[in-house]
Amino acid sequence: MTAIQEPAIKLAPFDDLIADFNKIRSLYTVEEPLETFKLIIEQEVMVSLILEAHSKVRELFPSERLALEVKTDPEIANWRSLWMTIYTKLEVHEAFEKLMILDDTWWLEKITTVANSKLHISLGFESNEI
């Protein structure tokens, strides 16, 4: 007796989103992956921004740790946004200069093309001490 097998039904958009999220997780430290994924589902345009941002950030910050974190505002109901943090050991002045270059050469133009974007980029500082 042979079993009749139905072809697998692919939920293409959702499967693609999962694949993209897995790629994001390979490039960034993702705090609270489930919350991050929920926010990305709500605003799928962030996926391409996050992936493109990685290469742009790496041009200026080649070895820094990159993280994604969902942040909330306790004073505003249901306000959530996704923050990409560049953790660096550079001197503050040098790190901010590089962030301004990123803003001027890519981020400010890119973010203005995305209405109501919930993606932000910031710096975090790690100590050089052991």
Buried (B, 14 or more C-beta within 10 A) or exposed (E): EEEEEEEEEEEEEEEEBEEBBEBBBEBBEBBEEEBBBEBBEEBEBBBEBBEEBBEBBEEBBEEBBBBBBBBEEEEEEEEBBBBBBBBBEBEEEEBEEBBEEBBEEBBEEBBEEBEEBBBEBEBBBEEEEE
